[in-house]
Amino acid sequence: MLRRTILFLLALVSLAYLIDAQQQRSRRTRRSSHQRRVTRKPLKPAVTSFVTDSGGRELIVRLLDIGQGDATYIRNGSSRVIIDGGPDTAVFGRYLDSLKLNNSTIDVVILSHQHLDHYSGLRELFKTSRHIRVLYFFENKDPAPAVTLAELRDSILSRIDRDSLIYRDTDDPCSNGRPICTITMNGGAKLHIMAPLPKGDGPNNRSTAVKLIGPDSGSFTMWLAGDAEREEISWFETTGYNQNPGMRVNVLKANHHGSCNGVTPHYLALTDPQWAVASLGARNDYGHMHTQAKKIYRAAGVPWYRTDQNGTITIRSPGTIGGGFTITSQRDGTDLDGPSDRVSRQDGCATGMR
């Protein structure tokens, strides 16, 4: 009798343990399911919509809030230009949607240099479902082992015959042996695409510089030079770009996301900008914008906007004589600091910055 009672009690304890374990598993499953639902919540689009880009002579430049990378969209008349595409195809794709670029033609696409945060998003341009036609694609065509860059180049090559895409090497941008290729947009603005430093130390110092000139050159000009560092910055002057096409501009796109190795006092003297605009991510591992770079901009009296704090930055010039230009951003404020900003320990950033 006692033995049966003990066995009965043990059975009850075991049953209670099994029921409790089952309840705990059920609670964990519900929590896990809730967590998965939260994790899978769709990302908020990078942008909702833009003011409709006009035709005519107005020049519009949009420095897109692409994260830690570069992506610039330019519109003049019906001509469209894209310089770099940021690191993420999904984010860049949302901008293509917002700018209503599906089923359209992009006249010129320029890849400044072979770093993922500049080229990866460009793959989205060539998705068949977008029906985007690219007329000219410029890059320096340096060998690179990256699989994603190979995918982009394969997409470009596949369009050469199908869409008559012209694929140019920026070391000879007009395929005529000259270092500068000038493209006139149909609203009257001009792009000067300049060959990079021939034997630059790494991809950054092989960045292609672009000078954008508005339909009224006295109203707006802009200099964009990818991630060019001090080596290539010095070369811009020695090779003569300060004379032709000239480096003085109204707006300078800060080299290398606001890095101290992308700006010197002499560079600002050569470009003499009224404004600088920087493209970067709020949380980045590089300390951008560097404290030393901000100090150089301040000392030269050059205020800045930055995409991580201001969002997408839009520059507009009407293209009329004396029309000037305006700069607006999604979020107000100039000369702002960011959460990743810090002093750089790179050689030459603290001293010797000519």
C-alpha positions, 0 to 999 in steps of 0.5 A: 500500500505504501509503495503504491502511494509513493509511486502515485505521488511521484507520478503527480510530481512528474505530471506537474513538472511536465505541465510547468515545462510546457507552459514555460515553453509556450511563454517563450514561444510567444515572446520569441514570436513577438520579438521576431515580429518586432525585428521584421517590422518594415524599415521606414523609407529613407524618404517619402517624396521630393518636390517635383524636379522641374525641367528648364534651366533649373539645376537641382543637386541632392546629396542623399542621406544614404548612410555612411557613404556617398550618393548624389543626384543631379537634375538639369532640364531633362538630364539626370546624373548620379554620382555614387550610390551608397552602400545599400541597394535597398536604401538607394532603391527607395531614393530611386522610387522617391525621385520617380526614376523607374522607367526613365533614362539616367544620362550619366552615372559616375562611380568615384572609386572602388569602395563599397560605400560608393558603388554597392547601391548602384547595382539597383539601377540595373535591376530589370524590374526598374526599367532604367536606362543608363547612357554613360557609365564612368569609373576608373576600371581598376582591378578589384576582387570584390564580388559586389563590384564584379556584379555591378560591372557585369550588369554594365557590360550586359547593357552595352549591346542591349541599351547602347550604354557607353562604358568609359574609363575615367583615366581617359574620360572622353576616350580622346587622350585628354584628362577632362571630359565635359558633358553639357546637360540639356538645361545648360549645366556642365559637368567636367569629369577629370581623370584621377591621380594615375598611380594614387596610393589606394582607391581613395587617391584614385577618386574621380573629381567632378566640377559641376557648373550651373547654366549661369556659371556666375550663380553656381559651381560645385566641386565633388572629389569622392574620397580623395586624400591629401596625396591626390588633393595636392596633385589636383593643383600640380596637374593643373586642375586649378587652372582648367577647369578651375577649382574655385566653387560655391559649394564643396562636397567634403572629401572622404565623409568629412575626414581630416585626410580629405581637407587642408587649409590650402585645399580650401584656399584653392576651392574657396567655397561658401559652403561645404556639404558632407555625406556620412552616417551618424553611427560610423566607425571612423570618427567622421566628421573628424574634429581636425576637419571641422577645425579647418572648415571653421578657421576658413569660415566655411559652414557645413551641412551634413547628411547624418544630422541634416538629412538629404541636402538639396541645392537649387539654382534657377539657371538665370543670370544672377539667380544665385542658389539656395541650400535646404535640408530635411532637418535644420541646423548648420555646423552641427556635430555628430555622435561619432565625431572624434579626433583622428590619430591618422598620420598627418592629421594633427600636424603638417596639414598644408 
